[in-house]
Amino acid sequence: MPNQMHTAKLIVFDLDDTLYSEWQHALSGYRAVAEALGDELKAPFDLVERMVSHYQRGDREHVFDAVLADLGRTDAAALVPRMVAIYRTHRPVLRLFPDADAALHRLRADYRLAILTDGPIEKQKTKIDALGLADRVDHIVLTERWGRAYWKPHERGYRWLEEVTGLSGRACVCVANDVSKDFVAPNRLGWQTILVDRPENLMKHAVPPAGGKPQRVIRTLEELESVLE
């Protein structure tokens, strides 16, 4: 559907679990950690399987601590930072969701495209590189460039995109997956906000904060143009 038929001019995508499955990155990172430290840790179990098990229990921030506790290690204070560094800086093996790949190709001719993502800069850069996104969108905003205080739901990343594009209000669209933080700022700024409600989205059941409910919901990015104003 041609851009001229829509108010929207700028489409801003979240990255993790919107354009690709973050689970891919976690698994890739666990494999990198196991390969780098396996001989040193001498685990009597499969390190990757154990990390995956802890990840699936829901405490993603403490997977390495949990594995080291399973091993009875008393040097976690020294080991965890090494494990985190390997995880964040390894070259991940990632693939876009098929509908995301198709959408980026389809939309590029008619809309300005951007990515706005939180997270440690080096970690997010490796994802961008692995997915080949630098040449597929007009702007990439890593909110960590300003510090963690400016991660979503802070407005700064969204306002920066307004400034650099000269667009605002309903001309801007936020497409994301996390109702706990992704839609507060763009709703406040008068953007269009759209939740991609994939079956594997772990954050779709979160309770939106005040002002954080998406205006529209789609199941796949194949539906995106049909809900744009």
Secondary structure as GFF3:
##gff-version 3
##sequence-region A 1 229
A	DSSP	three_ten_helix	3	5	.	.	.	ID=ss1
A	DSSP	beta_strand	10	13	.	.	.	ID=ss2
A	DSSP	alpha_helix	22	41	.	.	.	ID=ss3
A	DSSP	alpha_helix	47	56	.	.	.	ID=ss4
A	DSSP	three_ten_helix	60	62	.	.	.	ID=ss5
A	DSSP	alpha_helix	63	70	.	.	.	ID=ss6
A	DSSP	alpha_helix	76	89	.	.	.	ID=ss7
A	DSSP	alpha_helix	98	107	.	.	.	ID=ss8
A	DSSP	beta_strand	112	117	.	.	.	ID=ss9
A	DSSP	alpha_helix	121	131	.	.	.	ID=ss10
A	DSSP	beta_strand	139	142	.	.	.	ID=ss11
A	DSSP	three_ten_helix	143	146	.	.	.	ID=ss12
A	DSSP	three_ten_helix	148	150	.	.	.	ID=ss13
A	DSSP	alpha_helix	156	165	.	.	.	ID=ss14
A	DSSP	three_ten_helix	169	171	.	.	.	ID=ss15
A	DSSP	beta_strand	172	176	.	.	.	ID=ss16
A	DSSP	alpha_helix	184	188	.	.	.	ID=ss17
A	DSSP	beta_strand	192	196	.	.	.	ID=ss18
A	DSSP	beta_strand	216	218	.	.	.	ID=ss19
A	DSSP	three_ten_helix	221	223	.	.	.	ID=ss20
A	DSSP	alpha_helix	224	227	.	.	.	ID=ss21
###
